Amino acid sequence: MASNKHANLADGVLGRLAATAPMRRLFPRWHILEKRKMLGILPKSGLRIVLVNIYEQHGGAAIATKRLFSALRKEGVDVWMLVKDKTTRDDRVIEAGLLAKRKQEDFGGPVLETDTYFTDCFSGLDIGDALEVFDPDIVNCHWIAETFVYLPSLVNINAPVIFTMHDQWYATGGCHYTCWSHSGLGNSPCDGYLRGCLECPKILKGDKTCSKRIWDCKKAVYGKLPRKAFVGVSSWVVNEMRLSGIAGETTFETVHNPIDTDLYKPDDKMLCRKGLGLEPRTNYLFFGTAYGIGDGNKIKGFHFLVEALKKLHQEGKLNGVELLALGEPPEKSPLDFVKTHFLGVVEDEKRLIRILNASNVAIVPSIMENLSNMIVESLACGVPIVAFRVGGIPEIVNHLEYGYLATPYDTNDLARGLEWVLNHQAPDNLARNARKIVMDRFAQKEVVTAYLKLCRKLLGTPRE
């Protein structure tokens, strides 16, 4: 009975949208032309792509989306970004609130408290009208959760839709990572998304069945889109999406995030350390995330790093070693046994590159990771990686070639990985191997070629 109720809700939402579709097509032509003139959108002369992401620059998904945007522009593609929050003066980045109205569905009982990062798909901007202004050939949805996009509005888009998966949200009934809990690692990863998220164990207070309604709505929306593809920045997240069964028979592809290898490249360590006011002969460990250190960011595994460093300290192996950490220092630092430089929030890319090049090793002790920008940035600068063997990380870090993959959540093994890099007899070889993997698979030209190939496949057009 509950299953029928959930299905009826999704069908009802999509039915109301279908009923409004004729009105959308009769939306006044003069209004669309007026908006295009206001935004400087000229008639198309080739392929036009709109990238949709909640933020322009804030967070890992925004950084990745903006890099794809820049790489496509460099290749002469007519590309735009539609965002909730615009933070630059780029005239090709448009705030969705200028073009779309907010919509919210009553999807049942409220979710009052969860033990994970959880967002629904029933509230947000109805972006159908907004996208009509662009007249896109391809719509590429990146990170659209957190009440940014009202997901059912996508069924009124005439263009093919690419969903780029920066985490597991597109495959679940609300969770962004199925193994993560605010309280730490948790007992075990949840596999409820493989069975339609019937009752979410991560919902601590509120209606546990809302996860099923969210999952059903996503499945219904995907089913209404005749031309779509699900793209993962790692093969791991693509496989997670395929296993969930939520997308049905469709196109799945892996297309990595691009990086500007002319900007992110190796530099002289001693000069970088001097520029940062650091001791030139010290060994520096680097830990960084887009959001810095804090209890709300436990998925990045800072607590595992602390335990690994404690073990090395107890063994007397941290002499001449210091830590560079992005973010503000916590009120009471758990790292009083090792000198730590808290570098604040670093938004200047040139400063970040200098920090990376000052480091001997970058540590990524995440509970789960799709494919971290920080890993790619570090490797591009020739900095080896020590990380847990989780998610998409093994796809870019080759164990004992230019990094070390520790057994998940084993801080003894994580400590051994740091020791392996710091004591390596040929650090220049590690740096060369690290740089090569990025040049081969993440350079802008290679990624744009793969991305445009997928676009042509969805459009049914030959190579230009």
C-alpha positions in Angstrom: 0.0 0.0 0.0 2.8 2.4 0.9 4.5 1.6 -2.4 1.4 2.7 -4.4 1.2 5.8 -2.3 4.7 6.7 -3.2 4.2 6.0 -6.9 1.0 8.0 -6.9 2.8 11.0 -5.5 5.5 10.9 -8.2 2.9 10.4 -10.9 0.8 13.2 -9.6 3.8 15.6 -9.6 4.8 14.7 -13.1 1.2 14.7 -14.3 0.7 18.3 -13.1 3.9 19.3 -14.9 2.8 17.6 -18.1 -0.5 19.5 -17.9 1.4 22.8 -17.8 3.7 21.9 -20.7 1.4 23.4 -23.4 1.3 26.7 -21.5 5.1 26.7 -21.3 5.3 26.4 -25.1 2.9 29.3 -25.4 5.1 31.4 -23.1 5.2 34.9 -24.8 7.9 35.0 -27.4 8.6 38.7 -26.7 9.3 37.8 -23.0 12.0 35.3 -24.0 13.6 37.7 -26.5 13.6 40.4 -23.9 15.4 38.2 -21.4 17.9 37.1 -24.0 18.6 40.7 -24.8 19.0 41.6 -21.1 21.5 38.7 -20.6 23.4 39.2 -23.9 22.4 35.8 -25.2 22.9 35.9 -29.0 21.4 33.6 -31.6 23.2 30.2 -31.7 25.9 29.6 -34.3 26.9 26.1 -33.0 26.5 23.8 -30.1 25.2 25.6 -26.9 25.7 24.0 -23.5 24.3 25.2 -20.2 26.0 23.9 -17.0 23.7 24.0 -13.9 25.3 24.1 -10.5 24.2 25.6 -7.2 27.3 27.7 -6.7 29.7 29.3 -9.1 32.9 28.8 -7.1 32.1 27.5 -3.5 32.8 23.8 -2.9 34.3 21.0 -4.8 31.5 20.5 -7.4 31.5 24.2 -8.2 35.3 24.3 -8.7 35.0 21.2 -11.0 32.0 22.7 -12.9 33.8 26.1 -13.4 36.9 24.3 -14.7 34.8 22.4 -17.3 33.1 25.7 -18.2 36.5 27.4 -18.7 37.9 24.4 -20.6 34.9 24.4 -23.0 35.2 28.2 -23.5 38.9 27.8 -24.4 37.9 25.4 -27.1 35.4 27.9 -28.5 32.2 26.2 -27.3 29.1 28.4 -26.6 28.8 27.5 -22.9 26.9 29.2 -20.0 26.5 28.5 -16.3 23.2 28.7 -14.4 23.7 29.1 -10.7 22.0 30.0 -7.5 24.8 32.2 -6.2 27.0 34.1 -8.6 30.3 35.5 -7.1 32.1 36.9 -10.2 31.3 39.4 -12.9 31.5 36.8 -15.7 28.6 37.7 -18.0 28.2 34.0 -19.0 27.3 33.0 -15.5 23.6 33.7 -14.8 21.8 33.6 -11.5 18.8 31.3 -11.9 16.6 33.5 -9.6 16.5 36.1 -12.3 14.6 33.7 -14.6 12.9 31.0 -12.5 10.3 30.9 -9.7 10.6 28.8 -6.6 8.4 25.7 -6.3 7.8 23.3 -3.4 5.8 20.1 -3.2 4.3 18.6 0.0 6.0 15.3 -0.1 4.8 14.0 3.3 6.1 14.2 6.8 9.0 16.4 7.6 12.6 15.3 8.0 13.7 16.9 11.3 17.1 15.4 12.0 19.5 13.1 10.1 22.8 11.4 10.8 24.1 12.3 7.3 24.0 15.0 4.7 20.5 14.6 3.3 18.5 16.7 0.9 15.2 16.2 -1.0 14.3 17.0 -4.6 10.8 18.5 -4.1 11.8 22.1 -3.4 13.8 24.5 -5.5 13.7 26.6 -8.7 11.5 25.6 -11.6 14.3 26.0 -14.2 12.2 24.9 -17.2 11.5 28.6 -18.2 15.0 29.7 -17.4 16.5 27.1 -19.7 14.1 28.1 -22.5 15.7 31.5 -22.5 19.1 29.9 -23.4 17.7 27.6 -26.1 20.3 25.0 -25.2 21.4 21.9 -27.2 22.7 20.2 -24.0 21.7 20.8 -20.3 24.3 19.5 -17.9 23.1 19.3 -14.3 26.0 19.1 -11.7 25.3 19.7 -8.0 21.6 20.8 -8.0 20.5 19.7 -4.5 20.0 21.8 -1.3 16.7 23.3 -2.6 18.4 24.7 -5.8 16.5 22.9 -8.5 13.0 21.5 -8.3 13.9 18.2 -10.0 10.5 17.4 -11.6 10.9 20.6 -13.7 13.5 18.9 -15.7 10.8 16.8 -17.6 9.8 20.0 -19.5 13.3 20.5 -21.0 13.5 19.7 -24.7 17.2 19.3 -24.8 19.2 16.2 -23.8 20.2 16.2 -20.1 23.5 15.1 -18.7 23.7 14.4 -15.0 27.2 14.8 -13.6 27.6 12.9 -10.4 29.9 14.5 -7.8 28.5 12.2 -5.1 25.8 9.5 -4.8 22.8 11.9 -4.5 21.3 11.2 -7.9 21.1 7.5 -7.0 19.6 7.7 -3.5 16.5 8.9 -1.6 18.4 11.8 -0.1 21.8 10.8 1.1 24.9 12.3 -0.6 27.2 9.5 0.6 25.6 6.2 1.8 28.5 5.4 4.2 28.8 8.7 6.0 27.2 9.7 9.3 27.8 12.9 11.3 28.7 10.8 14.2 31.7 9.2 12.4 32.0 6.1 10.2 28.9 4.4 11.5 28.3 0.7 11.7 28.4 -0.1 7.9 27.6 1.5 4.6 23.9 1.6 3.9 22.7 -0.3 0.8 19.1 0.8 1.0 19.4 2.7 -2.3 19.8 -0.6 -4.1 16.2 -1.4 -3.0 14.5 2.0 -3.4 15.4 3.5 -0.1 12.3 2.1 1.6 13.0 3.5 5.1 16.1 5.6 5.7 18.0 4.6 8.8 19.9 7.9 8.6 16.7 9.8 9.5 16.8 10.1 13.2 13.7 12.2 13.7 10.9 12.6 11.3 9.2 10.6 8.5 11.6 7.8 7.6 9.6 6.9 4.5 10.2 10.2 2.8 13.4 8.7 1.4 11.2 6.3 -0.7 9.2 9.2 -2.1 12.3 11.1 -3.1 13.8 7.9 -4.7 10.5 7.2 -6.6 10.3 10.8 -7.8 13.9 10.7 -9.1 13.2 7.5 -10.9 10.0 8.9 -12.4 11.8 12.0 -13.6 14.7 10.0 -15.2 12.2 7.8 -16.9 10.5 10.8 -18.5 13.7 12.1 -20.1 14.2 10.4 -23.5 17.7 11.7 -24.1 19.9 11.6 -21.0 23.2 10.4 -19.7 24.7 9.9 -16.2 28.3 10.9 -16.1 30.6 10.1 -13.2 33.9 11.9 -12.5 35.0 8.4 -11.4 34.0 4.9 -12.6 33.1 4.1 -9.0 30.2 6.6 -8.8 29.0 5.4 -12.3 28.9 1.9 -11.0 27.0 3.0 -7.9 24.4 4.7 -10.1 24.1 1.7 -12.4 23.7 -0.7 -9.4 20.9 1.4 -7.9 18.6 0.7 -10.9 17.1 4.1 -10.5 18.1 5.3 -13.9 17.0 2.3 -15.9 18.5 1.5 -19.3 20.4 4.6 -20.3 23.9 6.0 -21.1 26.6 5.8 -18.4 30.0 7.4 -19.0 33.1 8.3 -17.0 34.4 11.8 -17.8 37.0 13.2 -15.4 37.1 16.7 -14.1 39.6 18.8 -16.1 42.4 20.8 -14.7 44.6 23.5 -16.2 48.0 21.8 -16.3 49.7 25.1 -17.4 48.6 26.6 -14.0 48.8 23.5 -11.8 52.4 22.4 -12.3 55.5 21.6 -10.3 57.6 24.5 -9.0 60.8 24.9 -6.9 60.0 23.7 -3.4 62.6 25.9 -1.7 61.3 29.0 -3.4 57.7 28.2 -2.6 58.5 27.6 1.1 60.4 30.8 1.2 57.4 32.7 -0.3 55.2 31.2 2.4 57.6 32.0 5.3 58.3 28.3 5.9 61.6 26.6 6.8 63.2 25.3 3.6 64.6 22.0 5.0 61.5 20.8 6.9 59.3 18.0 5.6 55.7 19.3 5.1 52.5 17.2 5.1 49.5 18.8 3.4 45.8 18.3 4.4 43.2 20.4 2.6 39.5 20.4 1.7 37.2 23.1 0.2 35.6 23.7 3.6 38.5 23.3 5.9 38.6 21.5 9.3 35.5 21.1 11.5 33.1 18.6 13.1 30.7 19.2 10.2 33.2 17.9 7.7 34.0 14.5 9.2 33.7 12.8 5.9 37.2 14.2 5.0 38.6 12.1 7.8 40.7 14.7 9.7 40.3 12.6 12.8 42.0 9.6 11.0 44.9 11.9 10.2 45.3 12.9 13.8 45.4 9.3 14.9 48.0 8.4 12.2 50.2 11.3 13.2 49.9 10.3 16.9 51.3 6.9 16.0 54.2 8.4 14.2 54.9 10.8 17.0 54.9 7.9 19.6 57.4 6.1 17.4 59.6 9.3 17.3 59.1 9.6 13.5 57.8 13.2 13.3 61.1 15.0 13.9 61.6 17.6 11.2 57.9 17.2 10.1 55.2 19.8 10.1 51.6 20.0 8.9 50.1 22.5 6.4 46.3 22.5 6.9 43.7 24.5 5.0 41.0 26.0 7.2 40.9 27.9 10.5 42.3 26.3 13.6 39.8 24.6 15.9 39.2 26.0 19.4 41.3 23.2 20.9 43.7 21.6 18.4 44.2 17.9 18.7 47.6 18.4 17.1 49.6 19.8 20.0 52.4 17.2 19.4 53.2 18.4 15.8 53.7 22.0 14.6 50.7 22.8 12.4 50.2 25.8 10.1 46.5 26.5 9.8 46.4 28.5 6.5 42.7 29.7 6.6 40.4 29.4 3.6 42.6 29.7 0.5 40.6 31.0 -2.5 43.7 32.3 -4.5 44.7 29.5 -6.8 48.3 30.8 -7.1 48.6 30.6 -3.3 47.2 27.1 -3.2 49.6 26.0 -5.9 52.5 27.5 -3.9 51.3 25.6 -0.8 51.0 22.3 -2.7 54.5 22.7 -4.2 55.9 23.4 -0.7 54.6 20.0 0.4 56.2 16.6 0.4 53.0 14.6 0.5 49.2 15.3 0.4 47.0 13.3 2.8 43.5 12.4 1.8 42.0 10.3 4.7 38.4 10.6 3.6 35.7 8.2 4.7 34.5 8.2 1.2 35.6 10.2 -1.9 34.3 10.3 -5.4 37.4 11.8 -7.1 38.8 14.7 -5.1 39.9 17.9 -6.8 42.6 18.1 -4.2 44.1 14.8 -5.3 44.2 15.9 -8.9 45.6 19.3 -8.0 48.3 17.8 -5.8 49.3 15.2 -8.4 49.4 17.9 -11.1 52.0 19.7 -9.0 54.0 16.5 -8.6 53.0 15.8 -5.0 52.5 12.2 -3.9 49.2 11.1 -2.3 48.5 9.0 0.8 44.9 8.0 1.1 42.5 5.2 2.0 41.5 2.8 -0.8 37.9 4.0 -1.1 35.5 5.3 -3.8 37.2 6.6 -6.9 40.6 7.2 -5.3 42.2 3.9 -6.6 41.4 5.0 -10.2 43.9 7.9 -10.0 46.4 6.8 -7.2 48.5 3.9 -8.2 49.8 2.2 -5.1 53.5 2.4 -4.6 54.0 4.2 -7.9 53.3 7.8 -6.8 51.2 7.3 -3.7 50.1 4.9 -1.0 46.6 3.4 -0.6 46.0 2.4 3.0 43.4 -0.2 4.1 40.2 1.8 4.7 40.1 3.4 8.2 43.3 1.6 9.4 45.3 4.5 10.9 48.3 2.2 11.4 48.5 1.6 7.6 47.9 5.3 7.0 50.9 6.1 9.2 53.0 3.6 7.2 52.0 5.3 4.0 53.2 8.7 5.2 56.4 7.0 6.4 56.8 5.4 2.9 56.6 8.7 1.1 58.8 10.7 3.5 61.5 8.1 3.4 61.4 7.3 -0.3 64.8 7.1 -1.9 63.7 8.7 -5.3 61.2 11.5 -4.6 61.7 12.9 -8.0 60.4 9.7 -9.6 57.3 10.0 -7.5 56.8 13.5 -8.7 57.2 12.6 -12.3 54.8 9.7 -12.1 52.3 11.9 -10.3 52.4 14.6 -12.9 52.2 12.1 -15.8 48.9 10.5 -14.7 47.2 14.0 -14.7 48.7 15.0 -18.1 47.4 11.7 -19.6 43.9 11.7 -18.1 42.9 15.1 -16.6 44.4 17.7 -19.0 41.7 20.1 -20.4 42.1 19.0 -24.0 41.6 15.3 -23.2 38.6 15.9 -21.0 36.9 18.3 -23.4 37.3 15.8 -26.2 35.6 13.0 -24.2 32.8 15.4 -23.0 32.0 16.7 -26.5 32.0 13.1 -27.9 29.2 12.3 -25.3 27.3 15.5 -26.3 27.4 14.5 -30.0 26.3 10.9 -29.1 23.2 12.3 -27.3 22.4 14.7 -30.1 22.9 12.0 -32.8 25.3 14.2 -34.7 28.6 13.2 -36.3 32.0 14.7 -35.3 32.4 18.3 -36.5 
